[in-house]
Amino acid sequence: MTASASSTRNVAIIGAGPAGLIAAQRLAEAGVKVVVYEAKPSVARKFLLAGRGGLNLTHSEDILSFLSRYADGESWVKDWIAGFSPEDLRAWSLDLGVETFIGTSGRVFPEDFRAKGLLRAWLQRLGQLGVELKTNQRWVGFATDGVMMQEKEGDQYEIRPDAVLFALGGGSYAHMGADAKWIPVFKEQGVEVTPLQASNVGFNVPWSDFFKNSFQGQPLKNIALKIDGKCKPGEAMLTRYGIEGNAIYALSASLREQLSRDGEMILKIDLKPSMNETHLLNKLKSGPGRKSLSSYLKSQLKLTSQAVALLREFTDSADFSEMPKLAELIKNCPVKLTGLASMDKAISTAGGIKQSSVDKNLMLKAFTGYFVAGEMLDWEAPTGGYLLQACFSSGVYAAGKITDYLHQKS
Ligand SMILES: Cc1cc2nc3c(=O)[nH]c(=O)nc-3n(C[C@H](O)[C@H](O)[C@H](O)COP(=O)(O)OP(=O)(O)OC[C@H]3O[C@@H](n4cnc5c(N)ncnc54)[C@H](O)[C@@H]3O)c2cc1C
């Protein structure tokens, strides 16, 4: 680490999630004095939560496919990833002593699947670099030459660093810290913000009492979801309120759009994507005979109990006596969606600070020296490691631009 002109400069990072912490690391490595302010009593709570189900850090697919996961027009995400790629993220983890591996789906995980060990090593590194972490410190507003902070249940105080990076997150799982309370304060200052919407979220389904009592918490494996000519293979999870899971999240932007237009919709699920309709019909040509339909479908097609029950949930049982109709329904099982689950249950939120409100350095046009990074910016991606990658990459990008800004100032 070399001392530089910027070593006399100090930067406040507000929000200790992955975007803020990686920026802190990069700035400290460049010789900048960094203080990270976090509203919660501990840091990176959502990152730790993400690790509970298997921390999907990034994805191993080729870079063009990778970039295509971000919506059209989100060219800024591409700039961030150009400077800190999925390979760079894996190398960063390895540098902290945590190897990563590629799962069968191409997703990348830390060797133990969890976030805890990686976070521990990361915080140790930040400590060695001299980064100061201040918890229970909430940013509450802008001040003439700095920002206003408030210690939990304490008085407000002003800080005047040479630059500020906001990395306050989106709006899902608010109890983890990212509660979107920054939005009205930013808007009041003329920063344009696209309203937050739940993304990578489940959908409400009006299940019968029998179905929800019998099958909540059960997975639907080896299925494919069909919408607008798109077919998304994967898995879904049946819940009390509806349906969620990776295949659902991958289509959540299209489903959300259709629901906001039509109020409700029918999602078609292919319960046997490995067979086409002709193959399926061949398998079913003998008919159930004296067997119940349920045991017939289980033995002939290896459908699970929940898949057979799903088939019955929104269809007319009279259709099951004709094998061609039954085959068609198995390939296009209708499920009625009536709305999005609440934002609080979402993996991420779409919306946030508009690209038009920041310059190419991720500095707010309204405030010189105030930068932004992470999920609080207006971009969207499915699950698969694309969320964390964009948060990390934007943090690295912003840190580089802040370093340049400090050099220009000195
Ligand atoms: C259940 C779950 C599982 C997930 N799994 C994955 C996964 O496997 N892979 C993946 O890519 N993504 C996953 N995600 C998404 C990913 O965790 C987020 O996209 C990512 O954490 C966002 O990073 P961030 O740094 O922008 O914001 P956050 O991680 O939300 O951090 C923002 C921080 O700012 C703090 N803060 C907010 N307001 C203030 C304030 N006023 N003053 C001070 N501090 C403040 C918050 O307390 C928080 O610590 C998951 C999310 C959830 C909820």
The ligand as a Tripos MOL2 file, in Angstrom:
@<TRIPOS>MOLECULE
LIG
   53    58     1     0     0
SMALL
NO_CHARGES

@<TRIPOS>ATOM
      1 C1        -33.1540  -13.3810    1.5340 C.3       1 LIG1
      2 C2        -32.1940  -12.7640    0.5310 C.ar      1 LIG1
      3 C3        -31.2980  -13.5720   -0.1570 C.ar      1 LIG1
      4 C4        -30.4400  -13.0100   -1.1110 C.ar      1 LIG1
      5 N1        -29.5640  -13.8270   -1.7610 N.ar      1 LIG1
      6 C5        -28.7570  -13.3050   -2.7130 C.ar      1 LIG1
      7 C6        -27.8310  -14.1420   -3.4030 C.ar      1 LIG1
      8 O1        -27.6410  -15.3170   -3.0660 O.2       1 LIG1
      9 N2        -27.1130  -13.5890   -4.4210 N.ar      1 LIG1
     10 C7        -27.2610  -12.2620   -4.7940 C.ar      1 LIG1
     11 O2        -26.6160  -11.8250   -5.7580 O.2       1 LIG1
     12 N3        -28.0750  -11.4430   -4.0970 N.ar      1 LIG1
     13 C8        -28.8210  -11.9260   -3.0810 C.ar      1 LIG1
     14 N4        -29.6540  -11.1110   -2.3770 N.ar      1 LIG1
     15 C9        -29.6590   -9.6600   -2.7020 C.3       1 LIG1
     16 C10       -28.4300   -8.9400   -2.0800 C.3       1 LIG1
     17 O3        -28.2630   -9.3540   -0.7310 O.3       1 LIG1
     18 C11       -28.6170   -7.4020   -2.1520 C.3       1 LIG1
     19 O4        -28.8510   -7.0500   -3.5000 O.3       1 LIG1
     20 C12       -27.3860   -6.6750   -1.6170 C.3       1 LIG1
     21 O5        -27.1640   -6.9710   -0.2500 O.3       1 LIG1
     22 C13       -27.5220   -5.1510   -1.7690 C.3       1 LIG1
     23 O6        -26.2990   -4.5940   -1.3630 O.3       1 LIG1
     24 P1        -26.1860   -3.0530   -0.9700 P.3       1 LIG1
     25 O7        -24.8270   -2.8850   -0.3830 O.co2     1 LIG1
     26 O8        -26.5720   -2.2070   -2.1080 O.co2     1 LIG1
     27 O9        -27.3040   -2.8200    0.1310 O.3       1 LIG1
     28 P2        -27.6060   -3.6000    1.5990 P.3       1 LIG1
     29 O10       -26.9040   -4.8910    1.5780 O.co2     1 LIG1
     30 O11       -29.0350   -3.5460    1.7140 O.co2     1 LIG1
     31 O12       -26.8630   -2.6350    2.5860 O.3       1 LIG1
     32 C14       -27.3320   -1.3180    2.8370 C.3       1 LIG1
     33 C15       -26.8790   -0.9260    4.2290 C.3       1 LIG1
     34 O13       -27.1970    0.4450    4.4570 O.3       1 LIG1
     35 C16       -27.6620    0.5860    5.8000 C.3       1 LIG1
     36 N5        -28.4840    1.7930    5.8690 N.ar      1 LIG1
     37 C17       -29.6840    2.0090    5.2710 C.ar      1 LIG1
     38 N6        -30.1220    3.2570    5.5760 N.ar      1 LIG1
     39 C18       -29.1740    3.8360    6.3750 C.ar      1 LIG1
     40 C19       -29.0320    5.1240    6.9720 C.ar      1 LIG1
     41 N7        -29.9700    6.0750    6.8520 N.pl3     1 LIG1
     42 N8        -27.9130    5.4020    7.7110 N.ar      1 LIG1
     43 C20       -26.9280    4.4450    7.8500 C.ar      1 LIG1
     44 N9        -27.0230    3.1950    7.2950 N.ar      1 LIG1
     45 C21       -28.1110    2.9050    6.5590 C.ar      1 LIG1
     46 C22       -28.4550   -0.6800    6.0230 C.3       1 LIG1
     47 O14       -28.6450   -0.9430    7.4030 O.3       1 LIG1
     48 C23       -27.5810   -1.7150    5.3300 C.3       1 LIG1
     49 O15       -26.6200   -2.2620    6.1950 O.3       1 LIG1
     50 C24       -30.4780  -11.6180   -1.3870 C.ar      1 LIG1
     51 C25       -31.3640  -10.8030   -0.6760 C.ar      1 LIG1
     52 C26       -32.2150  -11.3590    0.2820 C.ar      1 LIG1
     53 C27       -33.1610  -10.4690    1.0310 C.3       1 LIG1
@<TRIPOS>BOND
     1     1     2 1
     2     2     3 ar
     3     2    52 ar
     4     3     4 ar
     5     4     5 ar
     6     4    50 ar
     7     5     6 ar
     8     6     7 ar
     9     6    13 1
    10     7     8 2
    11     7     9 ar
    12     9    10 ar
    13    10    11 2
    14    10    12 ar
    15    12    13 ar
    16    13    14 ar
    17    14    15 1
    18    14    50 ar
    19    15    16 1
    20    16    17 1
    21    16    18 1
    22    18    19 1
    23    18    20 1
    24    20    21 1
    25    20    22 1
    26    22    23 1
    27    23    24 1
    28    24    25 2
    29    24    26 1
    30    24    27 1
    31    27    28 1
    32    28    29 2
    33    28    30 1
    34    28    31 1
    35    31    32 1
    36    32    33 1
    37    33    34 1
    38    33    48 1
    39    34    35 1
    40    35    36 1
    41    35    46 1
    42    36    37 ar
    43    36    45 ar
    44    37    38 ar
    45    38    39 ar
    46    39    40 ar
    47    39    45 ar
    48    40    41 1
    49    40    42 ar
    50    42    43 ar
    51    43    44 ar
    52    44    45 ar
    53    46    47 1
    54    46    48 1
    55    48    49 1
    56    50    51 ar
    57    51    52 ar
    58    52    53 1
@<TRIPOS>SUBSTRUCTURE
     1 LIG1         1 GROUP 0 **** ****
